[in-house]
Amino acid sequence: MTLLSSRPRKPVEPGLLSRALEVAGRLANDATDVITATAGRGARPGIEDSPFDWVTDTDRTLERHTRRILTAEFPGIPVVGQEFGADVGSEDAEFRWVVDPVDGTANYVAGVPWCAYSLALVDAEGPVVGVVADPFRGQIYAAARGRGARANGQRVSLTDRTSTAGAIVCTELTRTGPWPGMGGFIERAASARAGVRVLGSAALAIAQVALGHAAAAVLHSYHEWDVAGSVALALESGAAVLDRHGEDLALPVDGLLVAAPGVADQVLTWWQESANA
């Protein structure tokens, strides 16, 4: 039996939670405007680069804007970003901001309407506040520790599942292609009458679980900035958040499973068996 994500986490000063949610929400709205106005309109990274390495002017512009606002509003809290790395002292700070300005850059470049802006305030126990902008659906997903998760201000609470039959399970490719055992994982899911989808945004894959659209999401590898915002949503919606060994870790370093609690064991078994096959 897996250990589900029910461990109480350290409370955070309410004033900080409120301010962080407000500022992160503003930044997510800013990002939505920029992404929807520019997606698929001329950004052309070098074709010799892997799509997993693509960086556009939009990535850089949004991260600079995010850093400028956060530094002004929360002096002393370092920022870690995909494009410009980590501020000095981020590893030892009580809190840090983590930002991915465009999660799903290859989709953004192609004009495929499936990418996200992700921002989270993180402490030693995981995400404290998380905000994910889903620009093409006009949604801002937000969560704060102990305050629940919301989509455009409406409370989100996960309805548990008892079966994966007929359900969607999300995963993502690694930088070099399918992860080891991915084929076997897809076969095991199909045998259980579940459909696996690879859509190109880790943040949105996890968000689909928190929103109840998908039964689970499995990420063989990831960066903290890819998932911190959406993991906050998952935790506050009531999803299980586990590593590949079934341990309850909010941001595990060894792979990530986010699932409706009632099917977490089953999906974890597919993952473990396919990796060991």
N, C-alpha and C positions, 0 to 999 in steps of 0.2 A: 504494500500500500504506500502510495506517495504521501509526502508531507505537504499539505496544501498551504497556500499563502495566507495563513490565519494568524501568524505571529504578530503580536502588538508591536507597533513601531513607535519610536521616540516622538512625543508630541513636540510641536514647534510653536513658537510665540505667535499668537493669533494675528497680531498686527503685521508681522512679516508675511504670513500667509496671504492676508488680504492685499497687501501692497504688491506682492509678487504676482498674484493672480491678475490684478488690474493691469500692471505694466506688461506682463506677458501677453495678455489678451489684446492690448493695443498693438504690440509688435506683430502678433499673428494677423490682425486685420491689415496692417501695413503690408505684410508679406503677401496676403491674398490679393491685394490690389496689384502689386508688382508682377506676381506670377501669372495671373490671368491676363494681364495686359501684354505680356511679352512671350509667353510660351509658344514655341514653334515658329517664331518670327525672326529667323536669321542667325540664331546662335549656332555656330558650327565649330565645335572643338576639333582638334586634329584627328583625322581618321586613323592615324597610326596608333592612337591611344585606345585602350579598352574603354567601352562605355562606362565601366565601373570606376574609371579614373577621370571621367570628364568633369571639368569645372568651367562654368560660364561667368560672364560679367555679373549676371544676376546673383549667383551664389556669393560672389565677393561683395557686391553692393549690399545685399541683405545682411550678410554677417557684419560688415562694417557698421551699418545702421544699428543692428542689434547691440553690438559692443558699445557703441557710443551712448545709447540710451541706458543700458544696464550700468555702465560705469558712472553715469551721472546720477542715476536713481539709487544705486546700491554700491556706493564706494566701499572698497575693501573686500567685496565678494568677487573673486576671480572668474573669468570666463574661459571656457574650453570650447573651441569651435572646429568644425571640419576643415575650414579653409585656412585659418590663421593659427591653429594650434592652441596651446594652453598658456594662460597668463602665468607669470612667476608666482609660485606659492600655491598653485591650485591643488597639488597633491596633499598638502597638509592643512588646507583651510577647512573650517567647520562646514561651510557651504561653498558650492561652486555652481555657476550657470553652465549649461551644456546646450549647444545650439547646432542644428543642422539646417542651413538656410533653404536648401532644396533637396529633400530626400526623394530620389527618383529622377536624377538629372537627365538620364538618357530619355525617359518618357517626356520630360519637360522640353528637351531639345527637339524631339520629334513631333511635339504637339499632341502627344497621347495624354488625355486628361486624367492622369493618375500620378500625382506627386504631392508632396507635403512640405510644410515648414514645421519644424519641431524645436521646442524650447522647454527646458526643465531646470528647476532648482533642485540640486541633489545634495544630500549629506551622506554620512557614513553608512546609513541604513537604506539608502536608495532614494528615489524621487520624492521630493517634498511637494513640489508643484509641477504640473506638466500641462503644456498647451500644445495642441497640434492643429494646424490650419489645413483643411481639406478644400483647397480653393475652388475646384471645379464642381463641387457639390454645395458650395456656399456654407460650409460648416466650420465652426470653431469648437473643438473638443477641449475641455478644460477639467482639471482635477486638482485637488489639494488634499494632503494627508488628513484623514479624519472628517473631511467635508463632502466626500462623494465625488462623482463624475457627472459632467453635464455636456450636452450637445446643443449649442446655441442657446444656452441658459436653461434647457430642459433636463431634469434629472435623468440619469442613465443608471439602471440597475439590471445586472445580468440575470436572465432567466436560465436556470441550470438545465442541462440536458442529461439524459440517461443513455443515449445511443448516438453513434456517429452516422448511422444509416441515413442517407439523404442529405448529409451535412457537407459544408465546404471546410476544407483545411488548407490554410495558407502556408507557403514556405517561400524562400528566396534562394537564388543562385549565389554561389560565392564569386569572388573576383575572377576565378579561373574557370567557372562553369559549374556543373552539378556537384554538390557536395558528396563525399564518400557515403555510399549507401542510399542516395536519394532515389535511385530507381526502385530499389527494394521497398523503400518507404511508400512510394506511390502505389506499388503493387499491393502492399498490405492494406493501404487505405481503400483501394478499389475493391479488394476482397470483402471489406467491411461495408461496401456500398457508400463510401465517402469519396468526394471529388477533391483532388489537390489542385490548387491554383498558384501560379507564380506570376505576380502582377507588377513587380518592379519597385515597390516601396515598402521597406521594413516597417516604417512608422504606421502606414495605413493598414498593413497586414495585421499588426497587433490591435489597432483600433477596431478592426472588424470584429474581433473577438469580444472586446469590451462592449461594443454596440449590439452584440447578439447576432450579427450577420454570419459569422463563421464560428465553428466549434472550437478551433484551435489554430495556432500559428507556431511553426517550428523554425528557428533560425539556427543553422549550424555554426555560424560565426557572425559577428557584428561589431560595430563600434558603439560606444556608449551614446554618442550623439545621435545615432540612428534611431534609438529605441527609448531613451529615457523619458521623453514626453508621453509616449503612448503607454509605456509600462505604468506610469502614474494613473492613467485612465483605467488600465486593466485591474490594478490593485484596488482602486476605489470602486470599481463596478462589481467586484466580487470574484474575479477570475483567479485561477491558480497560476502562479508565476514560479517556474521551477527551472533548475538546470538539468543537464542530460542524465544526472544520477537521481533525479527526483527530490533534490534538496530545495528547501524554501529560501531562495536568495533573490532579492528584488532585481539586481543587475548582475547575474552570474557571469563569470569570465569564460565558462566552458559551455557555450551554447545556451539556448533559451527556448523554453516551451511556455506558451501562454494558452490557457484552455479553460473552457467551462469545467468546473470542478468534477462533475459527474462523468466526464470522458477523459480526464487528464491521464489516468492510469493506462487506458487503452492506447492513447496516442503516444505516450511515453514508451510503452512496450514496442510499438511499431518502430519508433526511432532507435531504441536500443538494439532491437533485433536486426534491423537493417544495417546498422553501423558495425555489428559484430559478424555479419554474414560473410 
